[in-house]
Amino acid sequence: MRHKLQKIVVEIKECGHANLTRLTVLKKWFGPTHRLRSFGIFIANRASQRTHRATTEAAELFREAHEILAGVNVFEPNISRTSATRVYARLQAFQNEHRHQKWITARVIHNQNLFLVEGGLGLYLRRNNSPTDGYRLAAAYCEHYDPRYGTGLNGPSAVRIEEIADFVLAIETYELRAGLQTCESRP
């Protein structure tokens, strides 16, 4: 998996961009449900540390998120459901503005990093997540707007994909050492 993610990084560096759907390679990797929960905590923790340009209320939400995520073992996350649910609900309420457009109602996101923390906590809290939910969070984490290429994977996306590749390697190494059986290792 790490190799496939590295190919995306190379494409971004050589061509300037890559299609966002290239991250669908993660869907199969997210097969074992414990990986989704770990990935959610990984993304929430990374995003909670990016607090630049935060309003007073947003800064308070970052602080609360950082408190519950501090010191959490990403390999076997164990956060109080009560605390995680409380912060998750506050994050949803903070960015609960919707705009009605021609065919849909769109949620307005003012702070992308708080949205990522919310998404990560959602992956951790919900029991019925699918690999597609993990892909969507990865895409939201890596997506970047560049006027030359539009929205997709470009420039700063490469660093974030490398972060995910390092996370994938760490999880796979942990699983190997712990003797956990994954989809790829089952007969």
Residue pairs with C-beta under 8 A, 6 or more apart in sequence:
1 25
1 26
1 29
1 165
1 168
1 172
2 165
2 168
2 169
2 172
4 25
5 25
5 26
5 161
5 162
5 164
5 165
5 168
6 162
6 165
8 18
8 22
8 23
8 25
8 153
8 161
9 158
9 161
9 162
9 165
11 18
11 22
12 18
12 153
12 154
12 155
12 157
12 158
12 161
13 158
16 146
16 148
16 149
16 154
16 155
17 146
17 148
17 149
17 152
17 153
17 154
18 152
18 153
18 154
18 157
19 152
19 153
20 139
20 142
20 143
20 151
20 152
20 153
22 153
23 135
23 138
23 139
23 142
23 153
23 161
24 135
26 131
26 134
26 135
26 138
26 164
27 131
27 132
27 134
27 135
28 131
28 183
29 35
29 131
29 168
30 36
30 39
30 131
30 134
30 135
31 131
31 182
31 183
32 180
32 182
32 183
33 129
34 180
35 134
35 171
35 182
36 123
36 129
36 131
36 133
36 134
37 77
37 123
37 124
37 129
38 74
38 75
38 76
38 77
38 171
39 120
39 123
39 134
39 137
39 138
39 167
40 77
40 119
40 120
40 121
40 122
40 123
40 124
40 134
40 137
41 69
41 72
41 74
41 77
41 79
41 120
41 124
42 74
42 120
42 167
43 116
43 117
43 119
43 120
43 123
43 137
43 138
43 141
44 65
44 69
44 116
44 117
44 119
44 120
44 121
44 124
45 69
45 72
45 74
45 120
46 116
46 141
46 163
47 113
47 114
47 116
47 117
47 120
47 141
48 62
48 65
48 66
48 69
48 113
48 117
49 66
50 113
51 58
51 59
51 62
51 113
54 62
54 111
55 111
57 94
58 94
58 110
58 111
58 114
61 87
61 90
61 91
61 94
61 114
61 117
62 113
62 114
62 117
64 87
64 90
65 87
65 91
65 114
65 117
65 121
68 79
68 80
68 83
68 84
68 87
69 79
72 78
72 79
74 167
74 170
74 171
75 170
75 171
75 174
75 178
77 124
79 124
81 125
84 121
84 124
84 125
85 125
87 121
88 118
88 121
88 122
88 125
91 114
91 115
91 117
91 118
91 121
92 118
94 114
95 107
95 108
95 109
95 110
95 111
95 114
95 115
95 118
96 107
97 107
97 108
97 110
98 105
98 106
98 107
98 108
99 105
99 106
99 108
109 115
112 140
115 140
116 137
116 140
116 141
119 136
119 137
119 140
120 137
122 133
123 129
123 133
123 134
123 137
126 133
138 164
141 160
141 164
142 153
142 157
142 160
142 161
142 164
143 151
143 152
143 153
143 157
144 151
144 152
144 153
144 154
144 155
144 156
144 157
145 151
146 154
146 155
148 154
153 161
172 182
174 180
175 182
